[in-house]
Amino acid sequence: MRLRVNGKNIEINENLLNKKLVDFLREDLDLTGVKKGCDIKSCGSCAILVNNKVVRSCSLIVKDVIDGDILTIEGMENSDGSLHPLQQAFIDKGAIQCGFCTPGMILTAHSFLLSNSRPSREEIRKALQMNLCRCTGYQQIVDAIESAAKYYNNN
């Protein structure tokens, strides 16, 4: 059994199949950008992409995603090691404060922009409704996603 995580094939031992996905990613693969927040699928800090769709990794076990293509924040960087334009937009627009929610926000936005590269501000807010941030008023986050949408229009 296998998974593809951030472009790499990972063989899965049977003894890991019933482990929570968030714990597997953090503990077994050392992908600590995946955060463990509420543990009940409500805050979005554990958001990752499976086959380009947002999922809450706290609500799944490893066997739920076998043969899936997983993307975590660690897999967002460009091949030369530079930040993805969406990540850079979060920095440029001041959308990062404590950073705990940021990976889930970015991955949620990435999935959203893959399917809607010309969103309205209201559509951006709606796409983020399952991601909680306790530091900002979301204005900078919406600004960052709106700014990064230009990149998705061209690719």
N, C-alpha and C positions, 0 to 999 in steps of 0.2 A: 504494500500500500504506500501511496506517495501523496505528497502535496507539492505545489510549486509556490515558494515563498520568496517574494521580491526577486523573481527571475531565477531562483535556484531550486532544483529538484531536491526534495527532502524525503528520505525513506522513513516510514513511521513504524515503530515497534508496536506490536499488538497491545502491550501493556499500557500504552499511552492513549488508546482509542477513546477511553471514557474520561479523560482528563479535560477540565474546562479549557477551552481554546485560549482564553486570555492568559491562563497560567502556563500553558504549553509555550505560547509565544514568548512570554516574559522569562520563564524559568529554564526551558529547554533550549530555546533558540537565542536567548539573551536580547530579545527585541523589546527593550524597556520603553520605547516610545509608545507602546500600547499601554495605556493606563488602566488601572483597576480602581474605579470610582465607587459608584453606588452598588454594583454587583447585582442589579435588578433591571438592567436594560433601560434605565431612565435618564442617565446623564450624558451619554455619548462619548465619554472619555475613552472607552474601549473600542470605539468604532474603527473598523478596518474595511477593506474591500475584498470581496470574494467574487471573482469573475466580474469585476468592475461595479459591483453592487454593494452598497453599504450594509454591513451587518454589525451587530453588537456582539463582540467576542465573549462577553461575560455570560451570554445566554446560550452558547453553543459548546459542544464537546468536539474533540478532534475528529471523531468519525463522521460528524455532520458535514465536514468540508473535504473529505477524502477526494482526491482527483481535482480539487479546486485550485484556482490560481489566486493566491492571497497577496495583497499589497498592504504593507504597513508604512508608516511615515519614513522608516529607514530606507525603503525602496523608492521613494519619490525623487531622490537626487538624480541629476543628470549623469551620464556616463563619465563625464570628466570630473565628477565629484562636486560640481557646483549645485547650488540650490535650484529646484524646480521653480519656474516663474510664479507659481501660486505661493510657494513658501517665501520667496523673496518679496512678494506683494504684502504678505502678512508683516514682514519686518518693515518694509518701506512705509506702510500705512499705520504703524504703531498698533497692530492688532494682537500683539503678544505682550502679556503682562507676566503673570506667574508661569504661564506656559503649560499648565496641567491639561487644559482642554484643547490646546492648540493642535496636537496630532489628529484628534478625532474631528475637529472642525475642518482642518485642511483636507482630510480624506473624504469627509462628507461633501465638501465643496468640490473636490476633484470629480467625484462620481456625478454630482449634479451638473457640473460644467461640461462633462463629456456628452451629456444628453441635451444640454441647453446652453449653448455658448453665447447667447444674447439675452440674458435674463434681466428682468426688471428688478428693482430693489426689493419690491414686495415678494417676488418669486425667490430671491435669495433668502430673505427672512423666513419664508415658509420652508425652504429646503433645510434650514438650520434649526427648525423648531424642536428637534429631539436632542440638540446639543446645548448643554448648559455652560455658561461662563459666569463666574462669580466676580470677575475683576473689571470687565468693561461693560459698557452700555450697548454692546454689539455694533455700534456705529462704525468703528474702525474695522471690524471684521467684515461687515457688509461692504465697506469701501474697498478693502483688499480684494474681495472676491469679484466685485464689479471691475476693478482695475485688471485683474488677472484674466478676466473673460476675453480680453483682446487676444491673448496668447492662444486660447482655445479656438477663436475665430479663424486664426491663421494656420491651424494644424488639423 
